[in-house]
Amino acid sequence: MKTKYALVMTTTNTKKNGKKIINALLKKKIAACIQLFPIESFYTWEGKVNEDKEFILFIKSKASLYNQIEKIVLKNHEYTTPEIIQVPINKGSTAYLSWITEVTKGK
């Protein structure tokens, strides 16, 4: 069975950049809801271990809109190689999933 809904995650270095991405996605009706959280990230980049304060975005949408989400995130993101990953939503409240369908475009 193909998953109809998904959570897409990305991280940003500033709350301002996160809000820019959020506004672009909501304006185009590509996402139903986006949450923004401050986090600490630990990662290896260009051979060095890094520790940074970032913001993570949880983007709730239809799985079929992933390519459009990725395009908008890349267009508005400040990172060269931003994290953009999709996690399928296999189950959820019928009312909540119906709301995602209602407020986002496409199939």
Secondary structure, DSSP 4 states (H G I P E B T S, - for coil): ----EEEEEEEES-HHHHHHHHHHHHHTT--SEEEEEEEEEEEEETTEEEEEEEEEEEEEEEGGGHHHHHHHHHHH-SSSS--EEEEEE----HHHHHHHHHHS---
